[in-house]
């Protein structure tokens, strides 16, 4: 981990979980640098997730493939300065049905599940990090489920642009349509309607 990477990570850990200098020092030996090229995977289908990553550079998509139709369904996108994992798989150490794919050349810092568990036992700050990480992913999944039930595709599209304004420059329209739960022509129509307002 380079000094500049460490600075970014420590800033985010302080913001996210109010970790102290002692907490940060405790975990320093456990973080490893990792580069994942575009189209490579952070997690593989039906494998156990053993890491939490912190995205320094790049964009990921979390998706699953319907075994009957082989159609891919995007669940959400994860960009810089965000913690990346498959939470249920990480917590239960059971296989995960989702894949996490790099949509760009990416740089991460990763920490192993076993090292995190050690930190939880040594530090209330790291215990808080674990709780907040779980809450973060719960809210992502709950918000996603509710949006599919209560919002129109256009509302989901405008929400996505509000949360991730640069998404259209970084993610293909096909992936965005999949995330919205619609086909490409419907997305083109929605984009035209929103652009004319």
N, C-alpha and C positions, 0 to 999 in steps of 0.2 A: 504494500500500500504506500503510494507516494505521499509526500506532505500535503499536496493540493487535494488529493482524494480524501485524505484523513480530515482535512479542514471541512470539506463539504459534508462528509459523513457525520462528523461530530456536531456540526451546526444543526443538521436535521434531527439527530438523536436528542439534542437539547430541546429543540422545538417540539418534537413529537412526544417525548416522554419525560422531559425535564431531568435528564440524566446529569449527574454531577461529574466533575473531573475524575473523581475516584472510580465512578462507574465506567467511564469511558476508558480509563487506564486498565481496568480489570479485563475488558474485552479486547483490548488492542491486539494481543497475539493471535486471536481467533479469526480475525477478518482476513480473507484472501481475495486477491484480485482475480477477476475472470472476464474474458472477452468471449462473446457469443456472436458469430457472424450472422448476417441476415439469412433468414429461413432456417437457422438451426434452433434447437429446442433447449429450453431451460428445464422443463420436465417432460418426460416421455409418458405416453398413454399406458395405463396399467402398471406404472412403477410407483414406488414410494417416494414422496418428496422429502428430502433430507436437508434442505437448505432454506434459509431466508436470504434473499438478495436485496441489495440497495442499488437502484439503477442510477448510475452516474451519467450515462449517455445512451440514447436510443429509445426505441418504442417496442413494446411487446403486445401481443394479443393473447388472451386466454380463450380457448375454444374447445368444443367437443365435436366429435364426428358421430352422427347417427349411424349405428351399426346396420340398420335396415336399408337406408337410402344412400349411405356414405356422404350425406350432405353435412357440411361444416356449419356450426352455429357459433358465432362470436359472442362471448359473454361480456367482456370488457377489455379496455385497452389500458396499459400501464406505461407511463412515460417517466422522464427523469425525476429524481429526488423523491421517489416513491419506493416503499418496501414491497417486494415481490415474493410470493410464495403460493403454494396450494395449501391453504390453511387446514382443511379437514385432514388431508393426507399427512401433513406435518404433525398435527396434534395427535392423531390416532396411530401414525406410522402404518397406515394401510394404503393399498394402491389407490391411485387417483384416476378417474375417467377423463380428466381434462388434459389438454396439452397447453404449454406456454411457449409460443414461438416468437423469436426476434423478427420484427418487421424491418429493422435497420441493423447495421453493425452496431453492437452494443458493448458497453463496459459496465461491469458491476463489481461490487464488493459483496462477498457471500460469507455467511457464518453457518456452521453445521448445527443441526438440531441438538445433538448431544452437548455441544459447547453451550448452546443457549440454556439448556436445562441446568447445566452447572452454574451458569450465571444467575438463574432464577433463585437457586438455593443460597447464593452468596450475597445477593443484593436486592433490596426492596425496589431500587430504581429499575433493575432489569425485570423484576416481577411485574412492575407497572408497564414496562415496554411490552411484555407478553400479553397483558390484559388489553392494552390499547390496540395492539396489532389485531387481536381477535375481534375487538369492537369495530375496528376499521373495516375488516373484511365482512363482518356481519352486516354493517350498514351498506356496504357496496352491494352485497347480494340481496338484501331486503329492498333497497331502492330499485335495483334492477327488476326484481319480481313485481313490485308494485307498479313500475312504469309500464310493463307489458300488460298489466291488467287494467290500468286506469287512464293511460295516456294514448292519444292517437300517435301514429307514426311521425307526423309532423311535429308534435310536441316533444317526442323523444329525440328527434333530429335537432331541434332548437336547444334542448337541454344539453345535448352532447356538445354542440358548438359553444355554449356558454361555459361548460366545464373544461373543455379542451379546444380553445379557439384555433389552434394550428393543426387540428386533426386532418382537415382536408388536404393539407400539404404533405402529410406524412403517411396517411393510410389510404389504400385503394378504395374506390367507391364500392367495389364488390364486397369488401370486408365491412364497410360502413352499413351497406344494405343488409348484410347478414346480422349485424349487431341490432339493427332496427327491426328485424323480423319481416323484411319486405324484399321484393325483387328490384332489380336495377331500374327498370322503367318507372316504377313508383317513386324511387329515390330521385330520379331526374325531374319528375313532375313536382315533387316537394321542394327541391332546390330552386326550381324556377319560380314557384309561388313565393317562397321566402325571399328570394332576391328582388322580387318586384314590389315588396312592401316598403 
